[in-house]
Amino acid sequence: MMKKIIIYIILVILSATSTVLLPLSTISSAVETANCDEDYRKSIQAFLNENEVPPFFDPCVASCTTGQEVVSTNTTIKNTENATIIYNYLTSTPFTTNNNKPLTPAQAAGIIGNMYVESGGLNPSSIEDTRRADKGHGLVQWTFGRWTNLSNFAAQQAKPWDDINVQLAYLKTELEGSEQAVLKDAEFASATDPSVAAQRFRVVFERADPLKAHDDKRILAAAAVYAMFGGSANTCSTTASAVAGDFVQTAINFALETPATEGKTSKADARDTYQVAKEKFNPSVDWTDCGGYIATALYASGVDTNYPTVGVSTQLAYVKSNTAKYIVMTKPKLTDLQPGDILYISGHTTIYTGKEKYPMVDASLNGRVPSVRSSSALQWMLSQNEIELARIVK
């Protein structure tokens, strides 16, 4: 009997609705050429075992298959007219703030992933289920003055506010005017990965609370739409979401993308991805604790869920006692380092990433939240006499 791999984003992404945006035949054809190594297969199995999408699950992992049959759950999976209308509009309509060009398939998919979550399944008539005066309306859940502007825009055209074409036309006015920042955002503008576009659209345009935003669903919906309209899963990078099994990328994705200055010590100062991850995986540690940050990255990536939650000396003793999991080296030089190496000195620990501009990520207790660090910071670490290195054994 042919082995069947039950994969993909639809298992949980549609927990709030019975309609999923991805034909099974399209999933299979779109991703069967993806590069599926053993780590990917393990990630898929973990996904299936948990029967939920981890908060930083990589859509490239989730869509990985070897060409074997893809089996759905009891959820109805189909393409919808609204999905096609929105995708075609975004990929064929020039935007003045995008050099008079339409959006790319990855960018369009990222936006649609957000719309999917915001409107409960690409429903332009969606009104947020709340008694608050600022309840959201439509595909992106316009609120306050933006909702008033949409309503007035529709009235000027003598059309109802929940007309999907009216909302797309109004979205265009925002992206060319008051909300043009998203098209000017460097990460969104250069996105070739729908997961990157999805997260940046949420951050810059939606500005949703990261603790309530369900980035996993936005990212996975974007990947589904991308595959549905012909995008290939093996074009995905992993810059937008932390990756199960990839400790380095997970740590990078939890860190501020520029070096944090001293005094940035609160939850609000931390990157939104870390705000979510620490609360889930390591809630008791301080937002600036260097060891707590590394432990959180190890837990979220699934690389070592037994690593001590906090305490540099305790963590160093742990890696030294786990020779099957870690190789320990004393007084390493720069030429000895490999991405993912954990460095320890008295009272401080950091991760070497190997990146050219910022080769290190760490936090500093009572000083700053997790962020990338410069080459000079790495050199300082390496200059300490008591420095030790722990390398995860794959």
C-alpha positions in Angstrom: 0.0 0.0 0.0 1.4 3.3 -1.0 2.5 5.4 1.9 0.6 8.6 2.4 1.9 11.8 3.9 -0.7 14.0 5.3 0.8 17.4 5.1 0.3 21.0 4.8 -1.1 24.1 6.1 -4.7 23.3 5.7 -4.8 21.0 8.7 -5.0 23.9 11.2 -5.0 27.1 9.1 -8.7 26.7 8.7 -9.7 25.8 12.2 -12.0 28.7 12.1 -13.7 27.8 8.8 -14.5 24.8 6.7 -13.1 26.2 3.4 -9.5 26.0 2.5 -7.8 27.7 -0.4 -5.8 25.0 -1.9 -6.8 22.2 -4.4 -5.0 19.0 -3.5 -3.9 18.5 -7.0 -2.2 21.9 -7.0 -0.4 21.1 -3.7 1.1 18.0 -5.2 2.2 19.5 -8.5 3.5 22.7 -6.9 5.7 21.1 -4.3 6.7 17.7 -5.4 10.0 19.0 -6.7 10.8 20.6 -3.3 14.2 19.6 -1.8 13.1 17.3 1.1 16.0 16.3 3.3 15.7 14.2 6.4 15.3 17.3 8.7 12.3 18.3 6.6 10.7 15.0 6.9 11.2 15.0 10.7 9.6 18.4 10.9 6.6 17.2 8.9 6.2 14.2 11.2 6.4 16.5 14.2 3.7 18.6 12.6 1.5 15.6 12.1 2.1 14.3 15.6 1.1 17.5 17.2 -1.8 18.1 14.8 -1.2 21.8 15.0 1.0 24.3 13.4 3.8 25.4 15.8 3.9 29.2 16.1 7.0 29.5 14.0 6.6 26.6 11.6 8.2 27.2 8.2 5.7 26.8 5.3 8.5 25.5 3.2 8.8 22.6 5.6 5.1 22.1 5.8 4.7 21.9 2.0 7.6 19.5 1.5 6.7 16.2 -0.2 8.4 13.6 -2.3 5.7 13.4 -4.8 3.7 10.8 -2.8 -0.1 11.3 -2.5 -1.3 14.2 -0.4 -4.3 13.3 1.7 -6.8 15.9 3.1 -8.6 15.7 6.4 -12.4 16.0 6.4 -12.1 19.7 5.5 -13.4 20.8 2.2 -10.5 22.1 0.1 -11.2 24.3 -2.9 -10.2 27.4 -4.7 -12.6 30.3 -4.4 -13.8 33.1 -6.7 -12.7 35.7 -4.2 -9.2 34.3 -4.0 -8.9 34.5 -7.8 -10.3 38.0 -7.9 -8.0 39.3 -5.3 -4.9 37.6 -6.6 -5.5 38.7 -10.2 -6.1 42.3 -9.1 -2.9 42.5 -7.0 -0.8 40.9 -9.7 -2.2 42.9 -12.6 -2.8 46.4 -11.2 0.1 48.9 -11.3 0.7 50.8 -8.1 2.4 54.2 -8.3 4.3 53.5 -5.1 5.6 50.2 -6.6 7.3 51.9 -9.6 4.0 51.7 -11.5 4.2 47.9 -11.4 1.8 45.2 -10.1 2.7 43.2 -7.1 4.7 40.0 -7.5 3.0 36.6 -6.8 4.8 36.3 -3.5 3.7 39.8 -2.4 0.1 39.2 -3.4 0.1 35.9 -1.6 1.4 37.5 1.5 -1.4 40.1 1.5 -4.0 37.4 0.8 -2.7 35.4 3.7 -3.4 38.3 6.0 -6.8 38.9 4.4 -7.6 35.2 5.0 -7.0 35.5 8.7 -8.4 39.0 9.2 -11.7 38.3 7.4 -12.3 34.6 8.3 -11.7 33.3 4.8 -11.5 36.2 2.3 -15.0 37.5 3.2 -15.4 41.1 2.2 -18.6 41.3 4.3 -16.8 40.2 7.5 -17.4 42.4 10.5 -15.4 41.7 13.7 -17.4 39.9 16.3 -17.2 42.5 19.0 -19.3 45.2 20.7 -16.4 47.7 20.5 -17.0 50.8 18.4 -13.8 50.2 16.6 -14.8 46.8 15.2 -13.1 45.8 11.9 -14.8 45.6 8.5 -13.9 43.8 5.3 -10.9 42.0 3.9 -8.3 43.7 6.1 -10.7 44.6 8.9 -10.6 48.4 8.4 -11.2 50.2 11.7 -11.7 53.8 13.0 -11.0 56.5 10.4 -9.9 53.9 7.9 -13.3 52.3 8.1 -15.0 55.6 7.7 -12.9 56.4 4.6 -13.8 53.0 3.1 -17.5 53.6 3.7 -17.3 57.1 2.1 -15.3 55.7 -0.8 -18.0 53.1 -1.5 -20.7 55.7 -1.2 -19.0 57.9 -3.8 -19.2 55.1 -6.2 -22.8 54.3 -5.3 -21.8 50.7 -4.3 -22.0 48.8 -1.0 -19.0 48.9 1.2 -18.6 45.1 1.1 -18.3 44.9 -2.6 -15.0 43.1 -3.1 -13.9 45.3 -6.0 -14.7 48.4 -4.0 -12.4 47.2 -1.2 -9.6 46.3 -3.6 -9.8 49.8 -5.2 -9.8 51.4 -1.8 -6.8 49.2 -0.8 -5.0 50.6 -3.8 -5.6 54.2 -2.6 -4.2 53.3 0.8 -1.1 51.6 -0.7 -0.5 54.6 -2.8 -1.2 57.1 0.0 -1.6 56.8 3.7 -0.4 53.2 3.9 2.4 53.3 1.3 5.0 52.4 3.9 4.4 48.7 3.3 5.4 48.9 -0.4 8.4 51.0 0.7 9.4 48.5 3.3 12.6 46.9 2.3 11.7 43.4 3.3 8.3 43.4 1.7 9.5 45.2 -1.5 12.2 42.5 -2.0 10.2 39.5 -0.8 10.4 36.4 -3.0 9.0 34.2 -0.2 5.3 34.6 0.6 6.0 34.0 4.3 8.2 37.1 4.4 5.6 39.2 2.6 2.9 37.9 4.9 4.7 38.8 8.1 5.8 42.3 6.8 2.3 43.1 5.7 1.0 42.2 9.1 3.7 44.3 10.9 3.6 47.4 8.6 0.0 47.5 7.3 -2.2 45.6 9.7 -0.2 46.5 12.8 -1.8 43.6 14.7 -0.8 42.7 18.2 1.9 40.0 17.7 0.5 38.0 20.6 -2.9 37.8 19.0 -2.0 38.0 15.3 -1.7 34.3 14.5 1.4 34.8 12.3 1.5 31.0 11.7 -1.9 31.1 10.0 -1.1 34.2 8.0 2.2 32.7 6.8 0.7 29.3 6.0 -2.3 30.8 4.2 0.1 32.9 2.1 2.1 29.7 1.2 -1.2 28.0 0.3 -2.2 30.8 -2.0 1.2 31.0 -3.5 1.1 27.3 -4.4 -2.4 27.5 -5.6 -1.5 30.0 -8.3 1.6 28.2 -9.4 4.4 29.3 -7.0 7.0 26.7 -6.3 7.6 25.8 -2.6 11.3 25.3 -3.2 11.7 29.1 -3.8 10.9 29.6 -0.1 13.5 31.0 2.2 13.2 30.9 5.9 13.6 34.5 6.8 10.1 35.2 8.1 9.5 32.4 10.4 11.6 30.4 12.8 12.3 27.0 11.5 11.8 23.7 13.4 15.2 22.1 13.4 17.2 25.2 12.5 18.6 26.7 15.6 20.5 29.5 14.0 17.7 30.8 11.9 15.3 30.6 14.8 17.7 32.6 17.0 18.1 35.2 14.2 14.4 35.5 13.7 13.9 36.2 17.4 16.5 39.0 17.5 16.2 42.6 16.5 17.7 43.1 13.1 20.0 45.9 14.1 22.0 46.0 17.3 20.0 47.0 20.4 21.2 49.9 22.4 21.6 49.8 26.2 18.3 50.5 28.0 16.1 48.5 25.6 14.9 46.2 28.3 11.1 45.8 28.1 8.9 43.3 26.3 7.8 46.1 24.0 11.5 46.6 22.9 11.9 43.0 21.8 11.2 41.8 18.3 7.5 40.7 17.9 8.5 37.1 17.1 10.4 36.9 20.4 7.5 38.4 22.3 5.4 35.5 21.2 8.1 32.8 21.5 9.3 33.6 25.0 5.8 33.8 26.4 5.1 30.3 25.0 8.4 28.5 25.5 10.3 30.2 28.4 7.9 32.7 30.1 9.7 32.9 33.5 13.0 34.5 32.3 13.7 38.2 32.0 13.3 39.7 28.5 17.0 40.6 28.5 18.5 37.4 29.9 21.1 36.1 27.5 20.8 32.4 28.6 17.1 32.6 28.6 17.1 33.9 25.0 19.3 31.0 23.8 17.2 28.5 25.7 14.1 29.9 24.0 15.6 29.5 20.5 16.6 25.9 21.3 13.1 25.1 22.5 11.3 26.8 19.7 13.5 25.1 17.0 13.1 21.7 18.7 16.8 21.2 18.8 17.2 20.8 22.6 14.1 21.0 24.8 16.1 19.9 27.8 18.5 22.8 27.8 18.4 24.7 31.1 15.9 27.6 31.0 18.4 30.1 32.5 21.8 30.5 34.1 25.0 30.7 32.1 27.0 28.5 34.4 24.2 25.9 34.6 23.9 25.9 30.9 27.6 25.4 30.4 27.7 22.6 32.9 24.8 21.0 31.0 26.5 21.0 27.6 29.7 19.6 29.1 27.7 16.7 30.6 25.9 15.9 27.4 28.8 14.8 25.1 26.4 12.9 22.8 24.6 16.2 22.0 27.4 18.8 22.2 31.1 19.2 21.4 32.8 21.6 23.8 36.0 23.5 22.9 38.0 25.9 25.1 39.5 29.2 23.9 38.2 28.9 20.3 39.6 31.3 17.7 37.5 33.0 15.0 38.6 30.4 12.4 37.3 27.6 14.7 33.7 28.9 14.7 30.7 27.5 12.8 27.2 28.9 12.6 25.2 27.7 15.6 28.1 27.6 18.0 27.2 28.8 21.5 29.9 30.8 23.2 30.2 31.1 27.0 32.2 33.4 29.3 31.5 34.1 33.0 28.0 35.6 33.2 27.4 35.8 29.5 26.5 33.6 26.5 26.0 34.3 22.8 25.4 32.6 19.5 27.7 32.8 16.5 25.6 33.0 13.3 28.3 33.4 10.7 26.6 36.4 9.0 28.9 38.9 7.4 27.7 42.2 8.9 26.3 40.9 12.2 27.9 37.6 13.0 26.5 37.2 16.5 23.1 37.4 18.3 22.6 37.7 22.0 20.9 39.6 24.9 22.3 41.2 28.0 20.7 40.9 31.4 19.2 44.3 32.5 20.9 45.9 29.5 19.2 45.0 26.2 16.8 42.6 24.6 18.0 40.0 22.0 19.5 41.6 18.8 22.2 41.0 16.3 25.7 42.1 17.3 28.6 43.4 15.4 32.0 41.9 14.5 33.6 44.0 17.3 31.3 42.4 19.9 32.3 39.0 18.6 36.0 39.9 18.8 35.5 41.0 22.4 33.9 37.7 23.3 36.8 35.8 21.7 39.3 37.9 23.6 38.1 36.6 26.9 40.5 34.1 28.5 37.8 31.8 29.9 35.7 31.6 26.7 34.3 28.2 25.9 32.3 26.9 22.9 29.5 24.4 22.6 28.6 22.9 19.2 25.4 21.0 18.7 26.1 17.6 17.2 23.7 17.1 14.3 
